[in-house]
Amino acid sequence: MRLADVLLLGVVGVLVSYGALALVAFRRTRDPATTLALAFAAYWTLVGGVYFLHAKRTAGGATYTYLEDRLFPVTIDGDYALTLLAYSVFLFVCIGTFIALSRAYRSGGDEALSAWERLSQRFVHWRLLVLLILLTAAKLLVVRSLIAANADGASLYEATRTVKGGSGHELLVYQYLNISTSYAMATGFALWLGFVSGRASYRPAHRIVIWTCYLVLLAEVVGENAVLGNRAVPLVVLAGVAAGWARWRYVPSTGRARTRLTVMLVGLGTAALLGLGAIGNARGGGLTTPGTIATSILDNLKNPANVLTQVGNSAEKVAAHMSLLGVIRDGPGLREPFAANSYAVYATLVNAPPDQVFTIHPVAAWWLRVGPVGVVLAGLLIGVVLAFFQRLSFRPRGAVLSAFALPAAVLPAAGIPTIMLRSGPETTRSVVIELLIIPALLCLPATLFGRTPVGVVTAAHQAVPPRSSGVSTMTTPLTNDVARAFAAIRRRWWIVAAAAVLGAAIGFAGASSDDTATYDSNVAMPPATSTDATWTAPTTRIAADLHSSQTQAKLGAVVDGTTLVTTGTPEPAASVDIRVTAPTAERAAAATAAYAQEAASQYDAYIRELAEGRIRSIEQGIEAIGQGSGDRSVATRADLAVQKSTVQQLIDRKTPVTTPDALTSGGSTLQTVVLLTIAFAGLAAALVGFLGLGSRTLRFTDDVTDVTGDGSLVASVTGDGSWAMGSLVDRLAADSGQSVTLVPVGTKDIDDLRDTLMVGVTDPSQVRVSPPVGAGGAGNPEGPVLLVARLGADTRRQLDASHRTFSAANSQFVGVVAVDGHA
């Protein structure tokens, strides 16, 4: 088994485990925005690793993306295994922090939804729209000025990204205007879409105007950024609108409405994905050809398969993924704790070409600053930011606080990943300013002095029916999914432990058995210069010739079973880079040396052929002069003789070949073992946890009320007993004048619980412990009846059957007593 196969197994396991935790986070918060942000976190972290590992598991050292040629090669080795391990820890720390700090929907979610609905009816959309229209007009004027100032630029994308001359101030103004109008529009439009009652509070004519303005502004934002090749802003806008609509409209819906909205969600989501994929083609559009760019986008939309292929092959998901590997390899001792610009440090470290902007992952940025501990710090920071926005979205109260809660509820969906997952910790300031403060300030005029709703029919208040007199019932706190999952994992801890051992064994076996190695050699081919000519190397042709069957046959067994990757670099630094992957390090080194020697020989042969032709030309010149006398003839013959000697030296020259360098690094076993241990343990924990969510066994007190209904639970008893249980029995016996019968829910009798259930009972003779249901004496006892449900042992089906039987057959049936399974 190759190391790539083992690491791919580990990465997939981590992603599945992370997906399970993301689902738990959504069930806890019911917040689509932060859940989508967590999904993007995985996309820009480990998803790129799946593509790398899949591409290189059979191709060895083959280049998967052009970024390897521009930045550095990615080799499946110990450093790459450490990179995957670091990213895995980051994801789990991030989502664990969010789950721990986020606010559960059960603790005020319904109240917050009601507050949002009231806000949607009082929100003055026309104030926001007027402000957005004015700012959009100013933005278009700035764009026009930028394009005019960059008339010599290669593309619209470059014109709105590159500072030239005195355009720096205008460029900054445009970027803030673009963010302000786009994000505030997305916030208001999401609120408009989220509540039918909010739209109904406006008169029909006003609704038409608001719909038109929002749709025109949305088209302007998407269209402008599409022509300029900017995918980030449309992504944040569309994801924010979708998250708000899902939060306020889709998630609370049920029944047929949910089905209809699901179809709408899938359809619009697919359309948005295709649109964002097509925008990528606009980045190369010329300043004078915006129409051509638009035509290109439309042509791509007509062929969705091409767009999906482009999205799948996009380098965005691997650019950030690669950055940590570059930091680990090229800067093991580099520490810049107070760096103002993480990307600048990274670009210098990996010698990134200045003609393109690449991406740095926050883990890589933190690693540059503080070393490996930065993995945890990066996860904590992003988890805290997500939890902050999620908690703020629970507080749509008051004009000012509502203005800030509104963007916090929708913009994190793609805003936080787009900003924080593609740079260092310094972007936290940008998140607060761009995703919170600026949109909130633009929404503030619409929340201050809210409007009076028109045409909204308020449902009549229905009084809560009074509780029937009699035995007091217990208020059972709801048990959240996290508690249920962890309880299930504690019960089945040995499954997680066994899975961890299995993962460690697979990681050790796979890493130690894979001796695959990759070696690299760079053959420099400087220009050959004679007295009157300079010959440059055909590096592209030589690199291609090394792959030919003739070369393979010539080199023979030394290159059999190896994978070759070549890159020809033209002048001014002409060279051919040779990268060979083989089953062993010795074979990889030998094959690399053989290919390098062959490349040098081909270059020497090329120069020799040109030099020999030049020598023949010189000799013909000498013969033409003959033995003529005269100073001029003698001087010419002497000059030609010197040229011949110089050219002859080129024929005799030999291109030096350096010793191949090992690209793979040792020490991959430990990282691989840890990664597989985490992946398998995470998968097992996810499986056990999810099975625990749907357990048929009664585990918690609210499981009882889920089956028998609210008000059915009259007591809860732990291992030490409960005096409340004793008081309840005494009162029932006194009121009825008959013995109280305790009936077990399950098939096991409750004789072992007698002492626990009798704590606090004044007269034990007034208590009768019945055999299980169906046994003799448990048919229809006289007097008050209490069902005893043993948590951790009895099942929901048994409780349901017993409750139906006794609640219908016995008029003195009281309710259910829950006994902890450890009692």
N, C-alpha and C positions, 0 to 999 in steps of 0.2 A: 504494500500500500504506500503510495506516494505521500509526502508531507502535505502537498496541496489538498489531497483527498481528506486527510485527517482534519486539517484546518477548516476545510469547507464544511465538514460535518459539525465542527464546533461552532462555526459562525451561524449556520442555519439553526442549531439548537439555541444559541443565545437570542437570535431574532425571534424565534417562536416563543421563548420564555418572556422576552420583552413585550411581545404582542399580547401575551396573556395578562401581564401586569398592566398594560395600557387599557385592556378591557376592564380590569378591576378598577382602574382609575376612572374610567367613564361611568361604570355602574355606581361608583361612589359619588361622583360630582355631577353627572349628567351634563357635562360641559363640552360641547363639540369643539370649541375653539382650542382649549388646552389639550384635548385629546388629539386633534389634528397636528398641533405643534409637537407633541410627543412622537407622532408618526414621522414627521419631517426630521426629527432628531435622529431616528434610525436611518432614514434615507441618506442623510449627509454624513453618516458615521460608518456603519458596517455594510450597508447594501452594496457600496462600491467594492468591498472585499469579496462579495459573492461573484461579481463579474470577473475580478482579477483571478480568483482561484479557479473558477470554471474555465477561463481562457488558458491558464497556464498549467493546469493539471495534466494536459496532454502535450502542450506546446513548449513546456520547459521555460526557456529564457526568452521566448518570443515576445515582442512588444505588443501589448494590448491596446494602448492608447498613445496618441501622438505626444501626450504630456511626458511620457518616459523619455522621448528624444529631446524635449525642450527642457526638462528639469533633471530627472535622474531615473535610471532603470529600477523597476520593482522586481525583486527576486524573492521567491518563496523560501525563506530561510528563518533563522532565529530572530533576527531583527523584525521581520514581518510578523512572526508569531507574537512577539512582544507588543507590536502595534495593535494587533487584533485583541490581545488580552487587555490592553489599556483602554481601548474603545469599549469593550464589553463592560469593564468595571465602571466606566463613565456613564453608560446607559443605565445600569442598575442603580447607581448612586443618584442620578438625575430623577428617575421615575420614583425611586424610593423616597427621596426628599419631597417630591411633589405629593405623593400619597399621604405622607406623614403630616404635611403642613396644610394641605388643602382642606376646604370646608365641605363636609358631606351635604348632599342635597337634602337629606332627611332633616337636617338641622336648619330649617328656614328656607328651603328651596321653593316651596309653594307660596310662602309669603313674599319672597323676592319676585316670583313670577307675577303675582298680583300687582306688586309695586311697578313692575315693568309695564304691565298693561295700562295702569293708570298713567304712567309717564307717556306712553304712546298716544294717549288721548289728549294730553296737555302739551305735548311737544309741538312747537310752532315751526313746522317744516319750511314755510315760506321765508322766514328770517334766515335760516341756514342756506336756503337755495339762492337767495339774493346775494349773500356774502360769497358763496362759491362761484357764482356767475361773474362777479366783479374780479375775484382773484384769478379765475380762469382766463378772462380777457387780458389781464396783466401778464399772466404766464405766457400766453401766445405771442405777445409783443416781445417778451424777453427771448423766446425761442427764435423768433424771426431775426432779432439782433445777433444772437449767437451764430446762427447759420451764416449770416452775412459776414461776420467777423472771421469765420472759418471757411471762406469760399474755396480755399485751396485744399481743404481736408478730403480724405479719401472716402468718408462715409458720414451719414447722419449720426450714426452711433458715436463715431469719434468726435464729431463736432460738439456733441452735448456731454462729452466725457473728458475732453482734453483741454487743458488751459493753454491758451496761446495769447501772447502779448498781454493786453490789459483786460482780457475777458474773464479773468478769474473771479472777479466780484459778480459779474453777470451770471456766470455759471453757478455760483453758490446761491444766488437769488432764485434762479430757475429751479434748482434742486429742491429748495425749501418750498417754493410755490407748488411744485409738482406733488410733493409729499402732502402738503397742507390740503390742497383741493381734492386729491385722490382719497386720502384716508378719511377725511371728514365726510366726504360724499358717501363712502362705503358705510360709515357708521350710521348716518341718517337714513340711507336707503335700507339697511338691514332692519332698522326699527320700523320703517314704513312697511316692509314686507312681512315682518314677524307677527303683526297683530291685525286681524280683520276688524276688530272693534276700533282700533286706532284709526284705520282708514275710514270706517263708517262714521267716525265722529266729525268728518268733514262733509261739506255739501258736495253733491255730484260734480258740479262745475269745477270746484276747487280740486277735487280728486284728479280730474283729468289734467289740470295744469301741473299738479305735483308729479303725477306719473310721467308726463312728458318731460319735465325738467330733469328728473332723476335719470330717465333713460337716455336723454341727450348727453348729460354730463358723464354717464357711464360709458357711452359710446365714444365720447371725446377722450376720456382717460385711456381706454383700451386702444383706440385708434392711434392717438398721438404716440403712446409708448410703443405700440407695435411698429410704427414707421421708424421710430428712433432706435428700435432694437432693444428696448428695455423690458425684460420679462419680470423683473422683481416687483415693480409697482403693480402691474396687473395681477400678479399672483397674490399679493397681499390683499388687493381690493376684492377680487373674486372669492378668495378663501374667506375673507371677513364677512362679505355679504352672505355667503353660503352658511357660515358658522352661526351668524345671527338668526337667519331664517330657520336653521335646524334647531337652534336652542329654544326659540320662542314659538315656532310653528310646528315643526316636525316631531320633536321629542315628546311634547305633551299630547300629541294626537293619538287616537286609538281607532281600531276597527277599519271600516272602509276608507275613512279619511287618511289613515296611515298608508294604506295600499296605494291610493291615488298620489299621495305626496311622495311615496317611494319612487314611483315611476317618474315623477317630475324631477326628483333629486338626481336619479341616475342619468336621465337624459341631459339635464343642464350641466351636470358634472362632466359628462363625456364631451359635450360641446366645449366647455371651458378648457378641458385638457387638450383638445385638438387645437383650440385657438392659441393657447400658450406655447404649444409645440411649434406651430407655424410661425410665431413671432421670431424664432431664432434665425430664420433666413433673412430677416431685414437688416441684420447688423452689418452686412457688407454693402448695403444700398448706397448709391452715390447721392451727393447733395442735390444734384439737379434732376434726380430721377425718383422722386417719391411715388409717382404713379407706378413705376416698375416694381417698386417694393410692394405696394398694395396688390398688384397683379400677382406677384409671386406668392404672397400669403394666401390669396384666394385660390390659386392653382393648387397649393398644398392642401388646403381644406377640402378640395374635391377628391383628394386621394388620402383618406384617413390612415391607410396602412403605412404610407411613407412617413406621416407625422408621428405615428406611434413608434415606428422604427427609429426615428430621430430622437424621440424622447428616451427610448431604451438605450440608445448608444451615446447619449449626451455625456460629456466629460464632467459636468457639474458634480455628479455624485462621486466621482473618483478624485477630483482635484483636492477637495478637503480631506478625503480619505488618505491620500498620499502624503499630506504635509507632515504628519507625525512621524512617518517612516524617515523622511528627510531629516527631521530634527534628531531622531535617535541615531542615525548613521553619521551625519556630518557634524553634529554638535553635541557629543556626549557630555562635555564639560562646560558648555556654554550656559551662562546664567545672566539674564538681563531682567532683574526683578522690577525695575522702574522704567522699562521701555515704554515710550509714549506711543509707538506704532509697532505692534507685533508683526504685522506683515512686512514692514521694512527690514526688521531683523531677520525674519525667515527668508526673504528674497535674497538678502546678502549672503546668508549662510549657504543656501543651495545654489547660489550663482544663477538666479532666475533671469532670463533675458528681459531687458527693460521694455520691449515692444509689446508686452502682453501682461495683463493683470491676472494673477492666479488666486488661489483661495487657500486660507490657512484655517484649520479646525481649532476651536477653542482649547481642546486638549493639547494640541501642539503649541499654542500660544502660552498656555500655563506651564507646559514642560520647559519652554525656553526660559521662563521666569524663575521657577522654583524647583524644577526637576520632576521626578515621578510623582511626588505628592500633589502636583498640579492636576493629575487625573481626577482625584477626589474633589479638589477645590472647584474645578470646572463643572463637575456634576452638581455640586452643592449650589453654585451660583445660579445655574440655569433652572434648577428645581425650585429655588427660592423665588426667582423672578416669576416663574409660571404660577406658583402658589399665591404670590402677591396679587397678580392680575386676577386670578380666579376668585380670591376672597373679596377683592374690590368690586367684582361684578355682582356680588350679593347685596350691594348697598345702593340701590337706586332711590335714595331718599334725599329730599331737599334739592333745590335748584342746582347748587354748586356741586354737591357730591354726585348727583345724577349725571352731570356733564362729564365727570371723570369716570364713572362706572360704565357709561355707554361704550366708549372705545375699548375699555378693559374687557368688555364682554365679547367683542368680535375680532379686534385686530390681532391678538396674539396668535391666531390660527396659523398664519404664515409669516406674520411680522417678526415675531421673536426668533423663529428658526432662520429666516432670511438674514437678519441682522447679527444675531449672536452666534449662530453656528457656522459663520463664514469669516470670523475674525476673532480678536482676542477680548479680554475682559474690559478693555476701554470702550467697547460698544455698548456697555450697560447704560451709559449716559445717553446714547442715541436712542435706545429703546424707550427710555423714560420721556425724552423730548418728542420723538417722532410718533410713537404709538400712543402716548398718553396726553402730554401737556398740550401739544399743538392741536390735535383733534378736539380735546376737551374745551380749549379756549374758543374754538370755532363753533362748538355746539352750545356753549354757555348762553349766547343770546336767545337760543331756541328753548332753553329750559327756564330762564328767568322770566317771571311774570307770565306763566303758562296760560294757555288759552282755555276757554270754557268749551267742553265738548258739545257738539251739535248732533242731534239725531241718534244718540246712543241710549238704548233702552236698558236700564239697570235692573237686573233680576231682583225680584222681591226677596228680602231677607227671610230666610227660613230659620225659625228658632230651633235650637237643638232639643230634640224630644227628651223629656225628663227621664232619668234612669228609674227603673222600677224599684220599689222598696224591697228590702230583704237583705240577703247576704252581700256584703261589700266585695267587689271584685278588684283584682290587682291591675295596676297599670304596668304593662310589660314593655320595657324599652326595646326598641328594634335593634337587632344585631346586624351590623353592617357586613358587607361581603369580605372585607379584609379580615375581620375577626373570625368569620366562619372558615375562610381559607387557611389562616394560620392555625386554627384549632384542628382542622383536618390534617395539616402537615405535622403538627405535634403528635397526633394519634398514629400517623403512618410515617414517622421519622425514619424508620429503617428502610423504607422504599427509597427515600431521597439519598440516604447514606449509601445504599447499594448502587444506585445510579451513579453517584459520584465516584465510587470505586471503579465501576465499569468504565466510566469516561476516562479516569486516570489511566487505567490499564490500556485502553485503546490509544490514548495519546502517547503513552510510553512506547507501546509496540510500534505504532505508526511512525513516530519521530525517530526512534532508534534504528528502525529497519530501512529507512529511506536515506540512502547515501547519495542521492541525486545532487549534483553540483553544477554550478555555472561559472565559467571563466570568461574573462574579457581581455582583448588585446587591441590596442589602437596602433595602426600602421600609418605613420606620418609619411606623406608623399609630397614633399616640397617641390616647387618648380625647378626644373633643370635648365640652367642658363649657360649658353656658350657665348662667344664674343659678339654675335649678332642675332641671337635667337633665344627665346624662352619657351620651354615646353611645359605645359601643365598636365597634371594627371587626370585621366578620365575616371574619377572615383566612382561615379554612379555605375559605369559599365563594369568596372572591376568588381564592385560589390555584387552586381547581378551575376557575373560569371562564376563567382564562388558557389552559387546554388545550382549550377548546371550539372547535368549527368556526367559530362566529360571530366569535370573537376572531381566529382565524387569517385569516379572510376580511377582517376589518376592517383588520388590520395589513398584509396583502398580501405583496408580494415580499420585504420586508425580513426576514421570518421564514421564508420558504420554504427547505426543506432544512436546517433547524436542529433541534436536540434541546433540549427544554425540561424542566427539573426545578424544581419549586416546593415550598416548605415554608411552611406557615402557622403562625405562632407566636401563641398567644393572650396575653391579659393575664398578667402586668403589663407585659411588654415586647412589645406586639402589633406584628407585622411580617410581611411576606411576603418570603421569600428567593427570588431568581430566579437560576437558573443555566442558561446557554445554551451549547451547543456547536455550532460551525459549521465549515465547511471552511477558513475563513481567520479571522485575528484581527479584521480589519475587519468582516466580516459578523457575527461573534460579538458584538463590541462594539455594533454597530448594533441587532442583534436584542434584546440584553439591555436596551439603553436603551429600545427600543420597548415591550417587555413591562413594564418598570418604570414607564414613563409611563402605560401602560394600567392597571396595578394602582393607581397613584395616582389616576388619573381615576375608576376604579370606586369607590374609597374616598371621593373627593370627592363623587361622585354619590350615594353612599349617605348621607353626612352632609347633603348638600344636600336630599335628599328628606325626611329627618327634620326638618331645620331649617325647610323650607317648610311642612310640616305644623304645626310649632310656631308659626310666624308666623301661619298662618291661625287657629289657636286663639287667639292673642293678639289678633288683629284682631277676632275675634268677641267677645272679652271687652271690648274697648274699645267696640264698637258696643253691647253690652248695657248698659254704664254710661251711654252716650250723653253728653249735655251737662249731666247733672245737676249741681246745685250742691252745695256742702258740701265741707268740708275732706277728708273721707274719700274722696269720689269723685274729687276732684282728685289726691289722693295716689295712689289706685289707678291712675288713668289715667297718671300720671307713671311709676309703677313698671312698668306694662305697656309703656310706650313705651321705657323703658330695656331691658327684656327683649327687645323687638322689635329694638332696635338691636344688642344683643349677638348675638342669633341671626342677624341679617343679616350680621354679620361672619363667622359660620361658613359662610354660603352663599358668601361672596365669597372664602373662604380657598382656598389651593392647597397641596396636599401636596408638599413638596420632594422631588426625585429626585436622588440623588447620581450621580456618574459611575461607570459600571461598572468593577469591578476585574478584572484578568486573573488567573485562577487558574493557568493554565499558565505554566511557566517556560522560558526559553530554555536553550541549552546542552545539549540532549538528545543531540546527535550523538555526542559523545565517549563518554558512558556507554553508549549503545546499541551503538556499534562495539565497545567493549571486551567488553560482555556477549555479543554474538554471536560475537566472536572466541573467547572462552573456551568458549562452548557448542559451536561447530562443532569446535574443536580437541579438546575433551573427547570429543565423539561419535566423531571419527575415531580418537582414541587408544584409546577403549573398544573400538571395532570391531577395530582392528589387534591390540590386546592379547588379546582373546578368541580371535581367529583364531590367534594365536600359541600359546595354551594347547592347542589341538588340532592343532598343526602336524604334518603327515605326514612332514616332513623331520626327520632326526636333528639335534638342536641341542645336547644336553647328554649327558654320559656316562651319566646314569641313563636316558636314552631307550634306550640300547643294552640295558641290563639289563631294561628294561620289555618288550622284544621277545624277547630270548633267555634271560631268566631270571637269577636271582642266581648269581654264580660264573662267569659266562661272559666277563666282561671281565677280560683279563689284563694290559693295559697301556694307558696314556693318553699320547699324544705331542703336544707343542705345537710351535710353529714352530721352536724351537731344538733340537728333538730330545729324546730321553730316554735317559740311560745305563741306566736300568732296562730299557728295551727291548733295548739291546745285550746286557746280561747275560742276559736271557731267551733271546735267539736263540742265544747261545754255548752256554748250558746245554742247550737243546733239540738243537742240532747234535751236541754231545758225547755226550749220552745216547743218541741214536738212531743216530749214525754216518751220518746222511743230511742232505742239504740241507733247510733250512727254506723252505717256500714261502709267500709273501705273496700272498693273493688279494684283489683289490678287490671290495667289496660291490656297488658301482654299475657303471654302464656305462662309466665313464671309467677309463682305466688310471692307474696310480700311479707312472709313471716320474718325474713331477715331484716325487714324495715320496721318491725313492730315498735321496737324501743325508740327509734328515731321519730316515728310518727306520733308516739304517745307523749313526747316532751310537752309539758305544760297542761296535760289533760288531768283534771281533778279526780275523775272517777273512771279508771280504765275499764270498768265493767260495762260502761255505757258505749263501748266501742267494739264493733264486731268486724274482724278481718275476714273477708270473703275469699274463697278460692277463685282462680282465674275464671274469666267468662267462658261459659260452656261446660264448666265442671259442676259437680253437684253443689247446690246451695247458692249459686251465683245467678240464678235465673231472674228472680224479681223479688229482692229482699224488701222487707217492710221498713218504714222509717226513712230518714234522710240518707241519701247515697252520695258518696264522694268517689269519683274515679281517680285512681292513683297512677300517674304516668311516670315511668322510670326513664329519665333522660339518659341517652346513651345506650339504651337497650330496646325500648319499645319503638314501634314503627308508626308512621303516619296512618297507614291503613288500619292497624289495630285500634288506634285512638279513634279514628273516624267511625269504625264499626261499633265500638263500645259506646261512644257518645250518642250515636243515632239510636242504639237500642235502649239505653237507660233514659235519655231525655224524652223519648216517646212513650215508654212503658211505665215510668215511675213518676208520679206527680210530685214527689218530694226530692227529685233529683236536684242537687245543689250546683255541682260544677266539677272542675278538675283540679287536682293537686299535683304539682310538678315536683318530683324528687330528683335532685342532682344525682348523676350516675355514680359519683364517688361515695354516696351515702351508704 
